[in-house]
Amino acid sequence: MLRNIGIALASIGMLDSIYLTWIKLANQEAMCSGIGSCEAVNSSEYATLAGIPIALFGAGAFLVILIFMLFETRTPFLEENSLMLVFGLSLVGVLYSVYLTYLELYVLKAICPFCVLSAVSLLGLLVVASIRLRKQWSES
């Protein structure tokens, strides 16, 4: 069940990040419906890294996590390492999301609900990975 929750969270995060990447690259306005200030965040200098949308990095990370989780029972390498890889990627993602949330709140003074969804998805993945790792270690 935890694996399925992780797959769902990774899928939600990936779709969210793909949407954020699309609105950035297509120079479109996000559908925030008056909740938050997506445009202030998406048009800020912090929305890209070396000219690449931050959301594209997020989509890639969520895709890698999703692949690890989907194929963790199919290859010996992933059977052995998938839980730790997902934990590590989720931890890095959460730490970077904390930094981005700090920028939103205290530098830009604007919140993007789609960015919050991405951060919550990563945090959920970290919690799920932590529980799964703990269960694995207690069984060994």
LINZIMO-V305889 format. One record per run of one state. SS is the DSSP state (H for helix, E for strand, L for the rest). FROM is the first residue (numbers start at 1). LEN is the number of residues. Records with the same first field share a line. If there is no record, write none. Layout:
SS: FROM-LEN + FROM-LEN
This chain:
L: 1-1 + 26-10 + 37-1 + 43-2 + 50-2 + 71-5 + 109-3 + 140-1
H: 2-24 + 38-5 + 45-3 + 54-17 + 76-33 + 113-27
E: 36-1 + 48-2 + 52-2 + 112-1
